[in-house]
Amino acid sequence: MNEKKIKIFPSDKNIWISLLILVVIYNLFFIIDLKKEFHQFQYDWTQVKEIKRDSIKILEISKDYLKIKTISSFSPDAKYTYLLEDGNNRYYFRFEYRVKRSNIISFYDVNWIKGIPFNVQKYYTVNTLVIPRRQEGKYKILTVGDELFCRGHAEEFRKNLSKKSSVIFIGQNRDVYNFPHLAFDKNSSSHILNSLSNSKADGYILFFKWHKNKESWEQFKENLEKINKIIIKKHPKHFFWITLLFTGNKETDDIYAKINKLIYGLSGDVAKIIDSNLILGTSSKKKYYDVDGNLSKSAYILLSNEIAKKINDRYEIK
């Protein structure tokens, strides 16, 4: 009796085809992740708009710092992207903030987009540019606040959230990664309230402190309630308050505790609380503040991860 042999294993041809498909898929995901990580891939280089040109001399330079001497009336703004040219080379950069003394300007938290010059004591042409950042997503999100959303490592919050969920950031300001936002250094609740009056977004994320030299506690308390109401009236799909992370300093933490209590009082069916102290744990001071007293990169990533989970879980305000 003849018995047919049953093939248990796939042919060598099928194995190689399967391996090839896996390699192609892996490379596609790798390229997508690479483009998200390296910011030069996220700029729309076909839509570059030049605002003006100036002449400068580089005095000092490093990975995240640049000091120049201005030759003309150069007054840089963090919302723009800058191009340095010396005839043969082109270097693009953005910065978080700058300090100007006479004709000397120091740029801090510099993000070099394409290359970094190594020659100091050399003259360059500096071009002020508008270069849109490519963004793809379902929800237009406004990150609103003070230095907690525009200084230190705040840009990591938007960078990580853009990778983890389907969001497009909007706002009149730009961070060093060119993400739009609505945050200002030492921003008061009164200014935040005014800036939100004409805003249109699918989602709002609020993160800011009380600046007692700008407004009284009673004014701050009243404004928080008004801010909460004005956003609710806009019927957003997403609305988050982030509480303040304790620092280890009793005086500061007592104030933060009062603010956090106010924030919890605003929560409900619409406003959701992102509790930084629950998310980051009790050892916050050592792990999640840097030497300058700013929240660390890891702190912003963990906070944005929590919001990404809620957005990705299809949480929407009905």
MONOR-V646081 format. One record per residue. N is the residue number from 1. RES is the residue in one small letter. BURIAL is 1 if it has 16 or more other C-alpha atoms within 10 Angstrom, else 0. Layout:
BEGIN
n=N res=RES burial=BURIAL
n=N res=RES burial=BURIAL
END
This chain:
BEGIN
n=1 res=m burial=0
n=2 res=n burial=0
n=3 res=e burial=0
n=4 res=k burial=0
n=5 res=k burial=0
n=6 res=i burial=0
n=7 res=k burial=0
n=8 res=i burial=0
n=9 res=f burial=0
n=10 res=p burial=0
n=11 res=s burial=0
n=12 res=d burial=0
n=13 res=k burial=0
n=14 res=n burial=0
n=15 res=i burial=0
n=16 res=w burial=0
n=17 res=i burial=0
n=18 res=s burial=0
n=19 res=l burial=0
n=20 res=l burial=0
n=21 res=i burial=0
n=22 res=l burial=0
n=23 res=v burial=0
n=24 res=v burial=0
n=25 res=i burial=0
n=26 res=y burial=0
n=27 res=n burial=0
n=28 res=l burial=0
n=29 res=f burial=0
n=30 res=f burial=0
n=31 res=i burial=0
n=32 res=i burial=0
n=33 res=d burial=0
n=34 res=l burial=0
n=35 res=k burial=0
n=36 res=k burial=1
n=37 res=e burial=0
n=38 res=f burial=0
n=39 res=h burial=1
n=40 res=q burial=1
n=41 res=f burial=0
n=42 res=q burial=1
n=43 res=y burial=1
n=44 res=d burial=0
n=45 res=w burial=0
n=46 res=t burial=0
n=47 res=q burial=0
n=48 res=v burial=0
n=49 res=k burial=0
n=50 res=e burial=0
n=51 res=i burial=0
n=52 res=k burial=0
n=53 res=r burial=0
n=54 res=d burial=1
n=55 res=s burial=1
n=56 res=i burial=1
n=57 res=k burial=1
n=58 res=i burial=1
n=59 res=l burial=1
n=60 res=e burial=0
n=61 res=i burial=1
n=62 res=s burial=0
n=63 res=k burial=0
n=64 res=d burial=0
n=65 res=y burial=1
n=66 res=l burial=1
n=67 res=k burial=1
n=68 res=i burial=1
n=69 res=k burial=1
n=70 res=t burial=1
n=71 res=i burial=0
n=72 res=s burial=0
n=73 res=s burial=0
n=74 res=f burial=1
n=75 res=s burial=0
n=76 res=p burial=1
n=77 res=d burial=1
n=78 res=a burial=1
n=79 res=k burial=1
n=80 res=y burial=1
n=81 res=t burial=1
n=82 res=y burial=1
n=83 res=l burial=1
n=84 res=l burial=1
n=85 res=e burial=1
n=86 res=d burial=0
n=87 res=g burial=0
n=88 res=n burial=0
n=89 res=n burial=0
n=90 res=r burial=1
n=91 res=y burial=1
n=92 res=y burial=1
n=93 res=f burial=1
n=94 res=r burial=1
n=95 res=f burial=1
n=96 res=e burial=1
n=97 res=y burial=1
n=98 res=r burial=1
n=99 res=v burial=0
n=100 res=k burial=0
n=101 res=r burial=0
n=102 res=s burial=0
n=103 res=n burial=0
n=104 res=i burial=1
n=105 res=i burial=1
n=106 res=s burial=1
n=107 res=f burial=1
n=108 res=y burial=1
n=109 res=d burial=1
n=110 res=v burial=1
n=111 res=n burial=1
n=112 res=w burial=1
n=113 res=i burial=1
n=114 res=k burial=0
n=115 res=g burial=0
n=116 res=i burial=1
n=117 res=p burial=1
n=118 res=f burial=0
n=119 res=n burial=0
n=120 res=v burial=0
n=121 res=q burial=0
n=122 res=k burial=0
n=123 res=y burial=1
n=124 res=y burial=1
n=125 res=t burial=1
n=126 res=v burial=1
n=127 res=n burial=1
n=128 res=t burial=1
n=129 res=l burial=1
n=130 res=v burial=1
n=131 res=i burial=1
n=132 res=p burial=1
n=133 res=r burial=1
n=134 res=r burial=0
n=135 res=q burial=0
n=136 res=e burial=0
n=137 res=g burial=0
n=138 res=k burial=0
n=139 res=y burial=1
n=140 res=k burial=1
n=141 res=i burial=1
n=142 res=l burial=1
n=143 res=t burial=1
n=144 res=v burial=1
n=145 res=g burial=1
n=146 res=d burial=1
n=147 res=e burial=1
n=148 res=l burial=1
n=149 res=f burial=1
n=150 res=c burial=1
n=151 res=r burial=1
n=152 res=g burial=1
n=153 res=h burial=1
n=154 res=a burial=1
n=155 res=e burial=1
n=156 res=e burial=1
n=157 res=f burial=1
n=158 res=r burial=1
n=159 res=k burial=1
n=160 res=n burial=1
n=161 res=l burial=1
n=162 res=s burial=1
n=163 res=k burial=0
n=164 res=k burial=1
n=165 res=s burial=1
n=166 res=s burial=1
n=167 res=v burial=1
n=168 res=i burial=1
n=169 res=f burial=1
n=170 res=i burial=1
n=171 res=g burial=1
n=172 res=q burial=0
n=173 res=n burial=1
n=174 res=r burial=1
n=175 res=d burial=1
n=176 res=v burial=1
n=177 res=y burial=1
n=178 res=n burial=1
n=179 res=f burial=1
n=180 res=p burial=1
n=181 res=h burial=1
n=182 res=l burial=1
n=183 res=a burial=1
n=184 res=f burial=1
n=185 res=d burial=0
n=186 res=k burial=1
n=187 res=n burial=1
n=188 res=s burial=1
n=189 res=s burial=1
n=190 res=s burial=1
n=191 res=h burial=0
n=192 res=i burial=1
n=193 res=l burial=1
n=194 res=n burial=0
n=195 res=s burial=0
n=196 res=l burial=1
n=197 res=s burial=0
n=198 res=n burial=0
n=199 res=s burial=0
n=200 res=k burial=1
n=201 res=a burial=1
n=202 res=d burial=1
n=203 res=g burial=1
n=204 res=y burial=1
n=205 res=i burial=1
n=206 res=l burial=1
n=207 res=f burial=1
n=208 res=f burial=1
n=209 res=k burial=1
n=210 res=w burial=1
n=211 res=h burial=0
n=212 res=k burial=0
n=213 res=n burial=0
n=214 res=k burial=0
n=215 res=e burial=0
n=216 res=s burial=0
n=217 res=w burial=0
n=218 res=e burial=0
n=219 res=q burial=0
n=220 res=f burial=1
n=221 res=k burial=1
n=222 res=e burial=0
n=223 res=n burial=1
n=224 res=l burial=1
n=225 res=e burial=0
n=226 res=k burial=0
n=227 res=i burial=1
n=228 res=n burial=1
n=229 res=k burial=0
n=230 res=i burial=0
n=231 res=i burial=1
n=232 res=i burial=1
n=233 res=k burial=0
n=234 res=k burial=0
n=235 res=h burial=0
n=236 res=p burial=1
n=237 res=k burial=1
n=238 res=h burial=1
n=239 res=f burial=1
n=240 res=f burial=1
n=241 res=w burial=1
n=242 res=i burial=1
n=243 res=t burial=1
n=244 res=l burial=1
n=245 res=l burial=1
n=246 res=f burial=1
n=247 res=t burial=1
n=248 res=g burial=0
n=249 res=n burial=0
n=250 res=k burial=0
n=251 res=e burial=0
n=252 res=t burial=0
n=253 res=d burial=0
n=254 res=d burial=0
n=255 res=i burial=0
n=256 res=y burial=1
n=257 res=a burial=0
n=258 res=k burial=0
n=259 res=i burial=1
n=260 res=n burial=1
n=261 res=k burial=0
n=262 res=l burial=0
n=263 res=i burial=1
n=264 res=y burial=1
n=265 res=g burial=0
n=266 res=l burial=1
n=267 res=s burial=0
n=268 res=g burial=0
n=269 res=d burial=0
n=270 res=v burial=1
n=271 res=a burial=1
n=272 res=k burial=1
n=273 res=i burial=1
n=274 res=i burial=1
n=275 res=d burial=1
n=276 res=s burial=1
n=277 res=n burial=0
n=278 res=l burial=0
n=279 res=i burial=0
n=280 res=l burial=1
n=281 res=g burial=0
n=282 res=t burial=0
n=283 res=s burial=0
n=284 res=s burial=1
n=285 res=k burial=1
n=286 res=k burial=0
n=287 res=k burial=0
n=288 res=y burial=1
n=289 res=y burial=1
n=290 res=d burial=0
n=291 res=v burial=0
n=292 res=d burial=0
n=293 res=g burial=0
n=294 res=n burial=1
n=295 res=l burial=1
n=296 res=s burial=1
n=297 res=k burial=1
n=298 res=s burial=1
n=299 res=a burial=1
n=300 res=y burial=1
n=301 res=i burial=1
n=302 res=l burial=1
n=303 res=l burial=1
n=304 res=s burial=1
n=305 res=n burial=1
n=306 res=e burial=1
n=307 res=i burial=1
n=308 res=a burial=1
n=309 res=k burial=0
n=310 res=k burial=0
n=311 res=i burial=1
n=312 res=n burial=0
n=313 res=d burial=0
n=314 res=r burial=0
n=315 res=y burial=0
n=316 res=e burial=0
n=317 res=i burial=0
n=318 res=k burial=0
END
